[in-house]
């Protein structure tokens, strides 16, 4: 979170800093390694901006203001077709489309929706749908529009993963559900 040290790369053998870039605040955000138009990219969300960094040399590929108000635990989630979901605020989430052309990267808002609101739970993309908790309500969202397809209070607040197109929910009270 200090100037020019929002995200850093380290040598695995020595632990020394190899590169560091970006100026934003870090809380509980988790960077995400992905591929954008054939180039490995680390996506990281700060309190104010989305960053894309070349993991090899630390070159800043993109820096985009995301306009979220409470991006303290955001992990970008790939939702198909070069789009990434960010649960940015207590009141909305946003999907951005990233398009890389030669040496330029364009970031645009694909959609913004109130269907998924910020929690510490990271949404998942499976079976061509986005699943996530909106506060304590399990919600299925269309990844193209951000519109909810269904919402359900069962099985209760918890954590999601997807395995072989099955949604697995481990609730905070200790139950395990597979759908």
SEFITI-961112 format. One record per residue: x, y, z of N, C-alpha, C, O in turn. Coordinates in steps of 0.05 Angstrom, whole numbers, padded with zeros to 5 digits, always signed. Layout:
# SEFITI-961112
XYZXYZXYZXYZ;...
END
This chain:
# SEFITI-961112
+00016-00024+00000+00000+00000+00000+00017+00025+00000+00005+00047+00001;+00043+00023-00001+00059+00047-00001+00064+00056-00030+00059+00040-00049;+00073+00080-00034+00077+00090-00062+00095+00071-00078+00116+00063-00069;+00086+00064-00102+00100+00047-00121+00104+00018-00110+00121+00004-00121;+00089+00010-00090+00092-00017-00079+00065-00030-00073+00063-00045-00053;+00045-00024-00089+00019-00036-00085+00021-00067-00088+00010-00082-00071;+00034-00076-00109+00038-00105-00113+00067-00109-00120+00080-00093-00133;+00078-00132-00110+00106-00138-00114+00110-00167-00122+00094-00184-00116;+00132-00172-00137+00141-00198-00144+00166-00205-00129+00183-00188-00126;+00169-00230-00121+00192-00238-00105+00206-00262-00117+00194-00278-00130;+00232-00263-00113+00248-00286-00122+00242-00309-00103+00246-00306-00079;+00234-00331-00114+00226-00354-00097+00249-00366-00081+00245-00378-00060;+00273-00363-00092+00297-00375-00079+00307-00358-00056+00315-00368-00035;+00308-00331-00060+00320-00313-00041+00300-00297-00025+00307-00287-00003;+00276-00294-00035+00256-00278-00021+00259-00248-00027+00244-00232-00016;+00279-00241-00043+00283-00213-00049+00262-00202-00068+00252-00217-00085;+00256-00177-00065+00237-00163-00083+00249-00161-00111+00271-00150-00113;+00235-00171-00131+00245-00169-00159+00233-00144-00172+00247-00130-00187;+00208-00138-00166+00195-00114-00177+00172-00106-00158+00162-00123-00143;+00164-00081-00160+00140-00071-00146+00129-00048-00161+00144-00031-00172;+00102-00047-00163+00089-00026-00179+00063-00018-00166+00052-00032-00149;+00052+00005-00175+00026+00014-00167+00025+00029-00141+00041+00024-00123;+00006+00046-00139+00002+00062-00115-00027+00061-00107-00044+00074-00119;-00034+00044-00087-00061+00042-00078-00060+00029-00050-00039+00020-00041;-00083+00028-00037-00084+00016-00010-00090-00014-00012-00107-00022-00028;-00077-00029+00005-00080-00058+00006-00093-00065+00033-00085-00055+00054;-00114-00082+00032-00127-00092+00056-00126-00122+00055-00105-00134+00061;-00148-00135+00048-00149-00164+00046-00152-00174+00017-00163-00195+00012;-00144-00158-00002-00147-00165-00030-00127-00187-00038-00105-00189-00027;-00136-00204-00057-00119-00226-00066-00113-00222-00096-00132-00221-00111;-00088-00220-00104-00082-00219-00133-00089-00245-00146-00092-00266-00133;-00093-00244-00173-00102-00267-00188-00086-00269-00213-00084-00250-00229;-00074-00292-00218-00058-00297-00243-00077-00307-00264-00092-00327-00260;-00077-00294-00288-00094-00302-00309-00080-00298-00336-00056-00289-00336;-00093-00303-00358-00082-00298-00384-00101-00279-00399-00125-00284-00400;-00090-00257-00409-00106-00238-00425-00094-00237-00453-00072-00228-00456;-00110-00245-00472-00101-00246-00500-00073-00259-00503-00056-00248-00517;-00070-00282-00489-00045-00297-00492-00022-00288-00474-00001-00300-00475;-00026-00267-00459-00004-00257-00441-00011-00262-00412-00033-00254-00403;+00007-00276-00397+00003-00279-00369+00001-00252-00355+00018-00235-00360;-00019-00249-00338-00023-00223-00325-00032-00228-00296-00049-00246-00291;-00021-00213-00277-00030-00213-00250-00050-00190-00248-00043-00167-00252;-00075-00197-00241-00095-00176-00236-00097-00172-00206-00098-00191-00190;-00097-00147-00197-00099-00141-00169-00117-00116-00165-00115-00097-00180;-00135-00117-00146-00153-00095-00141-00145-00081-00115-00142-00094-00094;-00141-00055-00117-00136-00039-00093-00161-00025-00084-00182-00030-00095;-00159-00007-00065-00182+00008-00056-00194+00025-00078-00218+00030-00079;-00177+00035-00097-00187+00053-00117-00184+00043-00146-00198+00053-00164;-00165+00025-00151-00159+00017-00179-00155-00013-00183-00148-00027-00164;-00159-00021-00208-00152-00048-00217-00126-00046-00231-00122-00028-00248;-00107-00063-00224-00081-00064-00237-00077-00090-00252-00087-00111-00243;-00063-00089-00274-00054-00113-00288-00024-00111-00292-00014-00091-00301;-00010-00132-00284+00020-00131-00283+00031-00156-00297+00020-00178-00293;+00052-00152-00313+00067-00175-00324+00082-00188-00301+00099-00175-00288;+00076-00214-00295+00089-00227-00271+00119-00231-00274+00133-00234-00254;+00129-00231-00299+00157-00236-00303+00175-00212-00297+00195-00214-00283;+00166-00188-00307+00183-00165-00304+00170-00142-00288+00183-00121-00284;+00145-00145-00280+00132-00124-00264+00122-00101-00281+00114-00080-00269;+00123-00103-00307+00113-00082-00324+00083-00078-00320+00068-00098-00321;+00075-00053-00316+00046-00047-00312+00032-00049-00339+00039-00033-00357;+00013-00067-00341-00002-00071-00366-00027-00054-00367-00034-00043-00387;-00040-00052-00343-00064-00035-00342-00067-00024-00314-00059-00036-00294;-00079-00001-00313-00087+00012-00288-00114+00026-00293-00116+00044-00310;-00134+00017-00279-00162+00026-00285-00176+00034-00259-00179+00017-00241;-00187+00058-00257-00203+00065-00233-00229+00049-00233-00243+00049-00253;-00235+00035-00211-00259+00018-00211-00283+00030-00198-00305+00020-00201;-00280+00052-00184-00303+00068-00173-00318+00053-00151-00341+00060-00145;-00305+00034-00138-00317+00020-00116-00311+00035-00090-00291+00050-00088;-00328+00032-00070-00325+00047-00046-00314+00030-00023-00305+00042-00003;-00315+00003-00025-00306-00013-00003-00292-00038-00014-00300-00061-00008;-00271-00034-00029-00258-00057-00042-00236-00069-00025-00213-00071-00033;-00243-00076+00000-00224-00085+00019-00217-00115+00017-00197-00124+00027;-00234-00130+00003-00229-00159+00001-00235-00170-00027-00245-00192-00030;-00229-00154-00047-00236-00161-00074-00215-00179-00087-00191-00173-00087;-00224-00201-00099-00208-00218-00116-00222-00218-00144-00245-00225-00145;-00208-00210-00165-00221-00210-00192-00228-00239-00199-00211-00257-00196;-00252-00244-00209-00261-00271-00216-00266-00271-00246-00282-00256-00257;-00252-00289-00261-00257-00291-00290-00284-00303-00295-00292-00323-00283;-00300-00289-00312-00327-00298-00318-00331-00303-00348-00354-00301-00358;-00310-00310-00362-00312-00316-00390-00307-00292-00408-00312-00269-00400;-00298-00297-00432-00295-00277-00454-00279-00253-00445-00288-00230-00450;-00256-00257-00431-00239-00235-00423-00253-00215-00404-00245-00192-00402;-00273-00225-00389-00287-00208-00370-00281-00217-00341-00276-00241-00337;-00280-00198-00323-00273-00204-00295-00293-00190-00277-00298-00166-00280;-00303-00205-00257-00322-00194-00238-00307-00184-00213-00288-00197-00203;-00316-00161-00203-00305-00150-00178-00328-00142-00160-00345-00126-00168;-00329-00154-00136-00349-00145-00116-00337-00122-00101-00321-00126-00083;-00345-00098-00109-00330-00074-00101-00341-00058-00077-00327-00042-00065;-00366-00063-00071-00379-00045-00052-00401-00059-00037-00408-00082-00045;-00411-00047-00017-00434-00059-00002-00459-00058-00018-00479-00070-00011;-00459-00043-00040-00484-00040-00056-00483-00050-00085-00504-00051-00098;-00459-00057-00095-00458-00066-00123-00433-00082-00129-00414-00082-00114;-00434-00095-00152-00410-00108-00163-00408-00099-00192-00427-00089-00204;-00385-00103-00204-00380-00094-00231-00364-00115-00246-00345-00127-00235;-00371-00119-00272-00355-00136-00289-00341-00117-00309-00353-00099-00321;-00315-00122-00313-00300-00107-00333-00291-00125-00355-00284-00148-00350;-00290-00115-00380-00279-00129-00402-00252-00118-00408-00248-00094-00408;-00233-00136-00412-00205-00127-00417-00197-00136-00445-00199-00160-00452;-00189-00117-00461-00181-00122-00489-00153-00112-00494-00147-00088-00490;-00135-00130-00501-00107-00123-00506-00102-00122-00535-00107-00142-00549;-00092-00099-00545-00086-00096-00574-00057-00086-00575-00051-00064-00567;-00039-00103-00586-00011-00098-00588+00000-00088-00561+00002-00104-00542;+00007-00063-00558+00019-00053-00533-00001-00036-00517+00007-00022-00499;-00026-00038-00523-00047-00022-00509-00068-00041-00498-00075-00061-00510;-00077-00034-00474-00098-00050-00461-00122-00032-00455-00119-00011-00443;-00145-00041-00463-00170-00025-00459-00187-00040-00438-00191-00064-00440;-00196-00025-00418-00214-00036-00398-00240-00021-00399-00240+00004-00398;-00262-00035-00401-00288-00023-00403-00308-00037-00384-00304-00061-00378;-00328-00023-00375-00348-00035-00358-00367-00052-00375-00380-00042-00393;-00368-00078-00369-00387-00096-00383-00415-00093-00371-00434-00092-00385;-00416-00092-00344-00441-00087-00330-00435-00080-00301-00413-00085-00290;-00455-00068-00289-00454-00062-00260-00481-00070-00249-00502-00065-00262;-00481-00083-00226-00506-00095-00216-00507-00094-00185-00486-00095-00172;-00531-00093-00175-00536-00095-00146-00541-00124-00138-00546-00129-00114;-00540-00143-00157-00547-00171-00151-00527-00184-00132-00534-00200-00116;-00501-00176-00134-00481-00187-00116-00468-00164-00101-00457-00146-00113;-00470-00164-00075-00459-00143-00058-00435-00153-00043-00432-00178-00039;-00418-00135-00036-00392-00143-00024-00395-00159+00002-00410-00152+00020;-00381-00182+00002-00377-00198+00026-00348-00208+00024-00335-00203+00003;-00338-00221+00044-00311-00233+00042-00311-00258+00025-00290-00269+00019;-00334-00268+00017-00336-00292+00001-00332-00286-00028-00344-00268-00040;-00314-00301-00041-00307-00297-00069-00327-00313-00086-00331-00336-00081;-00339-00299-00106-00358-00314-00124-00343-00334-00141-00318-00333-00143;-00357-00352-00153-00346-00372-00172-00361-00371-00198-00384-00364-00199;-00347-00378-00219-00358-00380-00246-00358-00410-00253-00337-00422-00255;-00382-00421-00258-00384-00449-00265-00409-00453-00281-00429-00440-00277;-00408-00473-00300-00432-00479-00316-00444-00454-00329-00468-00452-00330;-00427-00436-00338-00435-00411-00351-00452-00393-00334-00469-00378-00344;-00449-00394-00308-00463-00377-00289-00444-00367-00267-00423-00380-00262;-00450-00345-00255-00435-00335-00232-00452-00341-00207-00476-00335-00206;-00439-00352-00187-00452-00358-00162-00437-00343-00140-00412-00343-00139;-00452-00330-00122-00439-00316-00101-00459-00309-00079-00483-00310-00083;-00448-00300-00057-00465-00291-00035-00469-00261-00038-00449-00246-00042;-00493-00252-00036-00500-00224-00034-00510-00220-00006-00532-00228+00001;-00493-00208+00010-00496-00209+00039-00497-00238+00047-00477-00252+00043;-00520-00249+00058-00521-00277+00066-00539-00294+00047-00546-00316+00054;-00545-00283+00024-00563-00297+00005-00548-00308-00019-00535-00293-00033;-00549-00334-00023-00536-00347-00046-00550-00337-00071-00575-00339-00073;-00535-00327-00091-00547-00315-00115-00533-00326-00140-00508-00329-00140;-00549-00332-00160-00539-00340-00186-00543-00316-00205-00565-00305-00207;-00521-00308-00219-00522-00285-00236-00514-00292-00265-00496-00308-00269;-00527-00280-00284-00520-00283-00312-00493-00268-00317-00492-00244-00312;-00472-00281-00326-00446-00268-00329-00445-00247-00351-00427-00231-00352;-00465-00248-00370-00465-00229-00392-00479-00203-00384-00472-00182-00395;-00498-00204-00365-00514-00180-00359-00512-00171-00330-00518-00148-00324;-00504-00189-00312-00505-00183-00284-00532-00185-00271-00535-00180-00247;-00552-00194-00286-00579-00197-00275-00581-00223-00259-00570-00244-00268;-00595-00222-00237-00598-00247-00221-00617-00267-00235-00637-00259-00247;-00609-00292-00234-00626-00314-00245-00642-00326-00222-00666-00333-00226;-00630-00328-00199-00645-00337-00175-00630-00329-00150-00606-00323-00151;-00644-00329-00127-00633-00322-00101-00645-00341-00081-00668-00349-00083;-00629-00349-00061-00640-00368-00041-00625-00364-00014-00600-00362-00014;-00639-00363+00008-00627-00361+00034-00614-00387+00042-00595-00387+00058;-00624-00410+00032-00612-00436+00038-00587-00438+00020-00588-00428-00003;-00567-00450+00027-00563-00466+00051-00553-00450+00075-00548-00461+00097;-00551-00424+00072-00540-00407+00094-00514-00395+00085-00501-00404+00066;-00505-00374+00100-00481-00360+00094-00457-00378+00095-00454-00394+00113;-00440-00376+00075-00417-00394+00074-00397-00387+00053-00395-00364+00044;-00382-00407+00044-00360-00403+00025-00364-00423+00002-00373-00445+00006;-00358-00413-00023-00363-00429-00047-00338-00438-00061-00318-00424-00061;-00340-00461-00074-00321-00469-00094-00337-00484-00115-00359-00494-00110;-00325-00487-00138-00337-00503-00160-00318-00525-00167-00294-00521-00171;-00329-00550-00169-00314-00573-00177-00330-00589-00197-00353-00597-00191;-00319-00592-00221-00333-00607-00242-00362-00598-00246-00381-00615-00247;-00366-00572-00248-00393-00560-00251-00412-00566-00228-00437-00565-00232;-00402-00572-00205-00418-00575-00181-00411-00551-00163-00387-00544-00160;-00430-00540-00151-00426-00518-00132-00424-00531-00104-00442-00545-00095;-00403-00525-00090-00399-00536-00063-00399-00512-00043-00384-00493-00047;-00416-00514-00023-00419-00493-00004-00412-00504+00024-00425-00523+00033;-00393-00492+00037-00387-00498+00065-00398-00475+00081-00388-00452+00079;-00418-00480+00097-00431-00458+00112-00415-00451+00137-00399-00467+00147;-00420-00427+00147-00406-00418+00171-00414-00434+00196-00399-00434+00216;-00437-00448+00195-00444-00465+00218-00435-00494+00214-00443-00511+00230;-00419-00499+00194-00406-00525+00191-00419-00545+00173-00409-00568+00171;-00440-00538+00159-00453-00557+00140-00439-00556+00113-00428-00535+00105;-00440-00578+00099-00429-00580+00072-00451-00587+00053-00466-00607+00057;-00454-00572+00031-00476-00576+00011-00463-00578-00016-00444-00563-00023;-00473-00596-00033-00465-00599-00061-00489-00597-00079-00510-00610-00074;-00487-00580-00099-00509-00576-00117-00500-00579-00146-00516-00576-00165;
END
